[in-house]
Amino acid sequence: MPSGIFTPAISMFTNDGDFDFESWGQHLDHLVNAGIDGIFLLGTAGEFYAIPHSMKTDIIDFGIDRIAGRSLTLVGVASPVLSETLELAEYAAGRGASALVVIAPYFFPPKGEAIERHFGGIADAVDAPIWLYNNPLPTGFDITPEAAAGLVERHPNIVAVKDTVDVPGHTRQVIAAVRRVRPDVAVLSGTDEHYLLNRLYGGNGILGALTNVEPELFVSIHRAYEAGDLAAVAGYYQRVNVLSRLYPAIPEHVLGGVRIAVRLKGIDYPADTLAPATAITPDQVAVVQAILDEAAAVEIPPLR
């Protein structure tokens, strides 16, 4: 059962809109070397929605080859076009992805029997482990605890659920529902601050974007929890509390603060984001730097 700290890797681009593989490779190496348990390619933090379908196979190839089995490699196969989702799923599975991450199609989210046709159809079509990705804010669709339980009961290759809901009780209900039918299914929170609650509820960890910024911090939280050192966990959380302010730091782009923080921490990739998201201003960069400075000043136990 997968557990621990998983990173939805941000993507990196050149000023011309091409993918910056050189900088991205450095970032993937940093995540692996920090001890991250799994890296999610082409997720929301990776701006899959703005990347041309034709570019995604090159990204999958590079990511799988660069990680090279040093960490689990999760590949997002999201598309509002089912045939494109299936094409990416089959390609990533053939390239040796550890698992495929499937989100609801957006704009016309599935309802009723369409939930089974979408998620179940993909699970049946591909011989690979599947992670369900619940992110109702951008997709307009919530994988309810009951729906998650039904899907994992009918499809043995659905092995995990990522629940990106900023209400801990929702994830608690997902954990309880799926465990009643499949005790072997992992449930991870998509909200970084919820690591401790997730584990106390019986879940398996987090898959959150702040782990791009200080992966060592979150790996230390996991190691301290596994060792039963809750005092250390509480100490580490003091820095997490400050870093969490990166999300609202740039209101025009919920992940803009995370992207700029990674750059300020040492990987100087050129472009802030892909259109239509707006470029980040010098004043906003200063806000992000101030948050990083405040986080660095927080006294925490030595990182493990």
Phi and psi in degrees as a GROMACS rama.xvg file:
@    title "Ramachandran Plot"
@    xaxis  label "Phi"
@    yaxis  label "Psi"
@TYPE xy
-66.3372  139.416  PRO-2
-155.393  159.385  SER-3
119.412  -139.384  GLY-4
-114.26  121.659  ILE-5
-121.866  141.837  PHE-6
-114.061  124.398  THR-7
-80.7916  95.8444  PRO-8
-62.5194  131.543  ALA-9
-65.9914  152.666  ILE-10
-95.1396  160.282  SER-11
-131.42  138.605  MET-12
-130.565  158.09  PHE-13
-86.6366  171.394  THR-14
-66.3425  -18.6739  ASN-15
-88.8686  1.1387  ASP-16
89.417  2.15478  GLY-17
-79.542  163.391  ASP-18
-80.3397  133.541  PHE-19
-93.276  84.0682  ASP-20
-67.0819  -33.7011  PHE-21
-63.3249  -49.3847  GLU-22
-66.7918  -40.101  SER-23
-63.5717  -38.1566  TRP-24
-61.2881  -39.3528  GLY-25
-62.1966  -40.3449  GLN-26
-66.8321  -44.1039  HIS-27
-61.0764  -41.295  LEU-28
-61.4535  -41.147  ASP-29
-60.7825  -44.4044  HIS-30
-62.7448  -45.231  LEU-31
-62.5512  -48.0649  VAL-32
-65.9449  -24.7972  ASN-33
-76.2242  -14.553  ALA-34
99.8677  15.3799  GLY-35
-60.3082  136.213  ILE-36
-77.9488  -26.9217  ASP-37
-160.896  148.122  GLY-38
-121.654  126.234  ILE-39
-97.9085  112.801  PHE-40
-93.3681  142.747  LEU-41
61.9429  43.0736  LEU-42
-97.6795  -166.337  GLY-43
-62.1014  -44.0244  THR-44
-63.913  -25.9121  ALA-45
-85.0298  4.89261  GLY-46
54.3206  44.984  GLU-47
-56.3243  -31.5114  PHE-48
-69.0476  -18.6306  TYR-49
-106.839  -2.62206  ALA-50
-95.3751  129.375  ILE-51
-58.3864  142.83  PRO-52
-56.4151  -36.5998  HIS-53
-66.1368  -20.8597  SER-54
-87.4646  -18.2687  MET-55
-69.5368  -33.9038  LYS-56
-66.2737  -35.5824  THR-57
-65.2616  -37.9933  ASP-58
-65.8735  -43.4425  ILE-59
-60.9193  -47.0342  ILE-60
-57.1076  -50.6409  ASP-61
-64.1099  -45.6813  PHE-62
-62.4446  -46.4006  GLY-63
-64.3132  -42.2787  ILE-64
-66.987  -39.1068  ASP-65
-71.3074  -42.0172  ARG-66
-69.4383  -38.438  ILE-67
51.8462  42.1532  ALA-68
76.9382  2.397  GLY-69
-75.2552  -15.6174  ARG-70
-152.115  160.775  SER-71
-63.4408  139.22  LEU-72
-114.079  110.661  THR-73
-101.445  133.92  LEU-74
-119.205  122.594  VAL-75
-76.7159  132.904  GLY-76
-119.865  28.8463  VAL-77
-70.7157  137.733  ALA-78
-164.786  145.138  SER-79
-71.4512  -10.1695  PRO-80
-100.713  114.526  VAL-81
-59.6899  -38.82  LEU-82
-63.333  -35.0105  SER-83
-70.0042  -38.8869  GLU-84
-60.1197  -46.8916  THR-85
-64.576  -39.1049  LEU-86
-61.9126  -46.651  GLU-87
-65.9461  -38.9287  LEU-88
-62.6656  -46.5251  ALA-89
-65.3833  -38.2853  GLU-90
-65.9248  -48.9387  TYR-91
-64.3012  -39.0126  ALA-92
-62.8868  -41.8661  ALA-93
-66.0543  -26.5446  GLY-94
-85.5702  -3.35259  ARG-95
95.0447  23.8095  GLY-96
-58.5215  143.263  ALA-97
-66.7064  -34.5634  SER-98
-162.582  160.322  ALA-99
-110.451  137.304  LEU-100
-108.688  123.228  VAL-101
-117.719  121.742  VAL-102
-105.912  163.25  ILE-103
-67.615  146.853  ALA-104
-66.2471  140.623  PRO-105
-97.5607  170.174  TYR-106
77.8356  -54.0053  PHE-107
-120.405  77.6635  PHE-108
-65.0949  151.053  PRO-109
-70.432  148.108  PRO-110
-135.982  151.993  LYS-111
57.5899  -129.077  GLY-112
-65.3172  -20.6132  GLU-113
-65.5616  -25.2156  ALA-114
-61.9222  -46.3429  ILE-115
-66.5238  -40.3182  GLU-116
-63.9143  -37.3638  ARG-117
-75.7311  -66.5084  HIS-118
-68.8099  -45.1355  PHE-119
-66.8099  -37.151  GLY-120
-63.7264  -39.6332  GLY-121
-68.3246  -43.2826  ILE-122
-60.7133  -38.4735  ALA-123
-73.3108  -28.2157  ASP-124
-82.525  -20.3279  ALA-125
-122.461  132.148  VAL-126
-89.2808  76.8026  ASP-127
-161.213  155.957  ALA-128
-64.1605  141.539  PRO-129
-119.785  135.205  ILE-130
-109.222  128.452  TRP-131
-79.0904  138.135  LEU-132
-120.214  109.017  TYR-133
-100.38  116.214  ASN-134
-143.817  78.0405  ASN-135
-67.7449  -24.8477  PRO-136
-61.4201  -53.1488  LEU-137
-81.2488  -26.1326  PRO-138
-90.3683  -20.9023  THR-139
75.5209  16.4765  GLY-140
-140.022  133.479  PHE-141
-112.044  122.681  ASP-142
-77.229  101.043  ILE-143
-66.9763  160.637  THR-144
-54.5237  -38.6797  PRO-145
-67.5895  -41.5463  GLU-146
-65.9133  -42.0829  ALA-147
-60.9941  -43.6297  ALA-148
-62.9736  -41.8083  ALA-149
-63.828  -40.507  GLY-150
-67.0425  -44.8968  LEU-151
-70.4508  -27.7557  VAL-152
-69.7295  -36.9988  GLU-153
-86.6218  -19.1004  ARG-154
-130.064  99.6202  HIS-155
-64.3192  -19.2976  PRO-156
-85.9088  -1.05676  ASN-157
-82.4764  110.2  ILE-158
-114.383  -6.89245  VAL-159
-158.668  158.948  ALA-160
-131.309  129.452  VAL-161
-102.336  117.403  LYS-162
-108.905  100.444  ASP-163
-97.1865  77.7943  THR-164
-133.649  125.933  VAL-165
-82.7517  37.4722  ASP-166
-132.831  103.939  VAL-167
-55.2455  -31.3621  PRO-168
-62.5858  -29.3476  GLY-169
-64.6532  -47.064  HIS-170
-64.4883  -38.5883  THR-171
-57.7877  -41.6482  ARG-172
-69.4632  -36.1639  GLN-173
-63.2056  -45.1044  VAL-174
-57.5141  -49.3371  ILE-175
-62.6826  -41.6489  ALA-176
-67.8641  -46.4889  ALA-177
-73.0625  -31.9808  VAL-178
-70.1099  -24.9921  ARG-179
-65.3407  -29.6628  ARG-180
-106.863  -26.1855  VAL-181
-145.215  93.6996  ARG-182
-63.72  -14.387  PRO-183
-91.4669  2.36914  ASP-184
-88.093  129.657  VAL-185
-82.9152  146.176  ALA-186
-130.12  121.736  VAL-187
-118.212  147.508  LEU-188
-86.841  141.764  SER-189
-91.033  2.81661  GLY-190
-109.193  120.998  THR-191
-56.614  -42.4378  ASP-192
-67.34  -12.914  GLU-193
-90.1718  11.003  HIS-194
-53.8074  -52.3305  TYR-195
-64.6016  -45.582  LEU-196
-61.5535  -41.521  LEU-197
-56.5255  -46.3229  ASN-198
-68.4243  -40.1773  ARG-199
-65.0906  -29.1524  LEU-200
-79.4334  -6.03586  TYR-201
100.239  9.02764  GLY-202
-81.8705  -170.135  GLY-203
-119.327  1.07345  ASN-204
134.931  -152.297  GLY-205
-132.775  156.302  ILE-206
-132.787  84.9517  LEU-207
-128.989  151.295  GLY-208
-70.8761  -26.6475  ALA-209
-62.9918  -19.7925  LEU-210
-66.7052  -14.7477  THR-211
-65.1955  -31.9779  ASN-212
-84.1979  -51.3523  VAL-213
-132.946  72.7252  GLU-214
-59.7634  -34.2065  PRO-215
-60.7893  -36.9356  GLU-216
-62.0703  -47.298  LEU-217
-72.6901  -33.9359  PHE-218
-62.6384  -38.8691  VAL-219
-66.0446  -37.277  SER-220
-59.8466  -45.8896  ILE-221
-63.5841  -44.8745  HIS-222
-64.9682  -38.6719  ARG-223
-66.3169  -41.7333  ALA-224
-63.1806  -44.753  TYR-225
-61.6798  -31.0419  GLU-226
-84.7073  -2.81403  ALA-227
79.0512  16.2346  GLY-228
-95.2536  79.106  ASP-229
-71.3592  -23.2585  LEU-230
-65.0862  -40.738  ALA-231
-66.3121  -41.3831  ALA-232
-56.6749  -46.5725  VAL-233
-61.0413  -38.5185  ALA-234
-65.0105  -43.9923  GLY-235
-63.2343  -34.3904  TYR-236
-64.3454  -23.1291  TYR-237
-62.2538  -34.9268  GLN-238
-77.2962  -37.3437  ARG-239
-57.6915  -40.3142  VAL-240
-57.7804  -36.7119  ASN-241
-75.7509  -45.7981  VAL-242
-61.6465  -27.4447  LEU-243
-61.7522  -20.2716  SER-244
-72.9238  -5.90392  ARG-245
-65.8979  -28.5996  LEU-246
-63.8815  -51.232  TYR-247
-84.3519  3.20185  PRO-248
-61.9902  -33.4043  ALA-249
-124.502  91.4153  ILE-250
-57.9515  -29.7018  PRO-251
-71.7429  -16.8581  GLU-252
-148.708  105.981  HIS-253
-58.38  -27.377  VAL-254
-104.185  6.10149  LEU-255
-60.7703  -40.3058  GLY-256
-63.3056  -38.2547  GLY-257
-64.989  -44.7141  VAL-258
-62.2342  -45.7631  ARG-259
-68.5549  -35.2021  ILE-260
-62.2221  -40.3913  ALA-261
-61.7351  -40.8212  VAL-262
-64.3106  -45.9875  ARG-263
-65.9034  -24.0317  LEU-264
-81.3416  -5.08773  LYS-265
136.469  -6.41006  GLY-266
-107.829  102.045  ILE-267
-89.5801  66.2226  ASP-268
-77.9988  153.593  TYR-269
-73.2806  -57.0057  PRO-270
-90.8343  142.212  ALA-271
-68.8574  -42.5043  ASP-272
-168.525  178.268  THR-273
-98.6951  150.948  LEU-274
-61.9811  149.43  ALA-275
-89.2938  5.47498  PRO-276
-60.7394  144.099  ALA-277
-81.9331  150.662  THR-278
-65.6892  151.367  ALA-279
-89.6315  135.658  ILE-280
-86.5034  159.754  THR-281
-57.5134  -36.2913  PRO-282
-63.7157  -38.2732  ASP-283
-69.1986  -36.6814  GLN-284
-61.0515  -39.488  VAL-285
-64.3764  -36.8896  ALA-286
-63.1842  -43.7339  VAL-287
-63.8955  -42.5887  VAL-288
-61.982  -38.7172  GLN-289
-64.0244  -38.0387  ALA-290
-65.6423  -43.4548  ILE-291
-63.3555  -39.8319  LEU-292
-64.1579  -41.901  ASP-293
-65.7239  -40.1708  GLU-294
-63.9511  -41.5301  ALA-295
-65.2084  -25.9105  ALA-296
-81.6854  -10.7212  ALA-297
-74.1468  125.719  VAL-298
-77.6192  123.843  GLU-299
-129.615  162.546  ILE-300
-60.2867  156.141  PRO-301
-55.4745  136.707  PRO-302
-65.6685  140.879  LEU-303
